[in-house]
Amino acid sequence: MYLYVDPDDGRAVRFAQFSLGARQQTVNRWYLPGGGTIPIGLQVIPDVQMPLGKKKVRGEYVPKLWVLNDRTKLAIEGIGSEFPRSLPVGLVVSETQCTQGLQGEEESSLLGQLRQESTVDIPKEHHHRGGGVLVRHLSGFGRVVTTREQAARIGRGNSAVLDEPKAHDDLSPSVLYGTTDVANVFELLEALKVGVQLRLPVVFDTYNSAHTIGDYWMRIMQPSLVSIGTQMSLEDLGFNSEDKFGVPSSSSTRVKETFRSAGLTAIADRAAFLSTLNSCTFASWYRSAHEEIARRVLAVTGNSARTRAVVVSTESILSRTSMWHWTIGYFASQLERLAKRPVMMLHTPDGQALLTNAVHSYAQMTIAEFHQIGGWLGGAAMYQSMYMLGNLGGVVLPVKDSSAGDVHLFARPYLEDPRSGLHLTPVGLFRLTVPGQNEDWTIDPWVFLEFLERWGKEKSGFEIQKIWDAIEVPLAVTNIGTKTVAMVTENGIYIATK
């Protein structure tokens, strides 16, 4: 288990080292054998400030553990107020106890309490989910952020995000979340709720280079159109199935006519207008749809003034990192060194998915060059790229409670590094889909906007609030392994928890 001690508090340092037998690992982190991964903060306070009801042994104060939740803070005035909120368990020790140390049974009893408080009982079947991995392996570094107070201490923002022309113009850190696709409404909504919870700007990224328009149309757009009782072909909009997301968008006239012919009359004019902005591509057209959704959701939930949200390309973020210029061979070796086995890394232009031990034909190519020929990153490579952003300043990345949680272990070296600005926050597993679709796939943003327009202001506001309330941020430990699915129909949203 991990004990966090203010290095400037000599009394606390001595107590950790000599009374508890802890071993120093970093400037403020100490290690004790046994226990779990919940970090514990140590604070020494004057005897007279010890809480009412204190127990004395031989006339001396006995240290007591206090779990720093709101109820405890109300009951114990001021105790534990100096602990960082990222340390959910605090060990409060009086000056007398600190000076005289622990004796026999006192030491054994206290260490037992510490081990118990630092351990969370997560069912074994959930150990490899995102939430399970976060609690069991990543929460001991003081970098899990769940409150505005914690977020306020992160420091300067991330240069890769701050340099993005569309991003916010101050120096605060951001919530950064995205999708390896051209669209994902439920992941956008999760990112927005994290931003509101932490009172931080939100930068959501979509991946221009991933998949093809035809693949997206089959998985996402067609089921979404069926749910609204219509259909529309790629050819109607002037696209080919093998086109990548970076191809130029259709003309506004064609968009308007095609949408109206397909029955998407409520959103046709807005979709047509957004297709004319800034040398619009298919990808940027969809990013505009995401920003339209974000604007409406933040307005309905009363957060427009406090939370800013922009949608950018994944490439625009990654191209500002040194990794963008690494060779694929070097990146593969780094991934295998961390994972200690071959892991998923690349999607080739011809549709192959390659592990790190099968990238030989691309080994001398840089990541940037690989994107230029139509390839893209996948699996472990994508997560590693995001976690590396911590080297460029403060950033908060949501960790959703998916079944493939082990991939988040790539965050550990950056969480351990005091120079990294990487922080994580747990979010529940949430989906927003349509009947008949794979429930892990999103509703199309344009179809979602069409539903909102058809419902009218009052009903759409009610349904948006229903969705918002179903997104769990932050994820409670007791809800690890739970999945919430919101189904969009013409009559409204139906929510089921599994």
C-alpha positions, 0 to 999 in steps of 0.5 A: 500500500502507498502512504503519502507524506508531505516531505516538508513535515519532518514529524510525518516523515519520521513517523512513516519511516520509524513508527510504520516502517515504510520505505520511501519511493519518491519525494512524497510517496512511501511504500508499506507491504500488504494492503491494497492500492487506495492511497493514504495520506498522513497528517500530524496535528496538535494534540488539542485538535484531535477529534472528540471521542479520542481514545487514550492508552496510558494517557497518550493519544492513539492515531485514528483513521478517518475516511475523508468523505463529506459526512466525516468532514461535517462530523469532525471539524477541520480534521483532514482538511489539509489532505489532497482530495485525491487521497481518500483515506487519511491517517491523523496522528497527534504530536504526542503519538508521533513523538513517542511512536507505536508500541507492540499491539498498537503498531499491529492494530494500526497497520491492520487498519491501514491495510484494510482501508487501502483495500477495495473488494472488487469481484474477481470477474471485474479485475480486468475491467477499466474500473477494476484496473484503475482501482487495483493498479493505478489509484495508488499514485495520487493521480485519480481525479474525481472532484473540482478541488483535485482538478484545480491542483493539476497545474498548467494545461497540455501544450498539445491541446493548447496549441490546437487552434480550436481549443480553449485559449487559457492555460488550464488543463483539459478533459481529453477524450475521443473515438477511433472513428468519425463519430461517437455520441455517447463518448462525447456525452461522457466527456462533457459530463466529466468536464462539468464534474471537474469544471474543466474545458473538454476537447473531444477528438475524432480520428480522420484516418480510421476506417472508411466511410463505407464501414461507418455507414454500414455500422452506424448510419444505416441502423440509425436511419432504419430507427427513424424509418428511412434510408440514404445511400452513400452515393446519394451524398456523392461518396464511395464506400472506400473513401476515408473520412478526410475526403471533401464533404458534399456541397450544401445543396446536395446535402440539403436535397439528400437529407430532405429526400430521406426524410431528415427534414428537421436537420437538413438546413443545418447539416447543409450549412455546416457542410460549407464551413472551412474547406469542409471534409466528411470528418470535419462535417461530423465534428460540427455535428458533435459540437452542435450536440455538445452545445444543446446538451450543455444548454439543457443541463445548465452548463453552457457558461461554465464548460467549453467544448471543442471537437478536433481531429486525433491527428491534430493532437498527435502531430504535436508530440514527438511520437508522431516522428517515431519509426513504427519499429521503435514504437513497437519495441516500446510497446512490447517492453511495457506490455512484455508481450506482442500487442495490437498496434496498427491497421494497414491501408489494406485492412490488416490488423497487426500486432507489434511483432508483425510490423516488419514491412513498416518498421522504417516508416514514421507514424506520420508517414504511415498515416499519409499512406492510409494507415492508422493506430489501433489498440495499445498504440492508441492508448499509449499515444494518449497517455504520453500526452502527460509529458506535455502538461496537465490533462485528464483522460477518462477511463471507462469501465469496459471489459478491455481494461488491461490496456490502461496499464500503459498509463502506469509509467506516466502516473509514476513520473512526477514530471508527467501531467497525466491524470485519470478519472473513472466513468461508467460504461454507457451506450447510446444506440438504436433498436436493432443495432449492436448496442456498443455502437453509437447512434449517428449524430445527424440522426440524433439531432433529427430526433431532437428537432422532431421532439421539440424543445420541451421533450428534447430537453427532458430526454437529454436530461434523462440521458445526462442523469444516466451517465455515471461520473465519477464511477463508484467502485460498487458499480464496476461491472455495470453497463447502462444502455440508452435506446433512442426511439421515435417516442423517446429514450429508454434506459436499461442497466445491465 
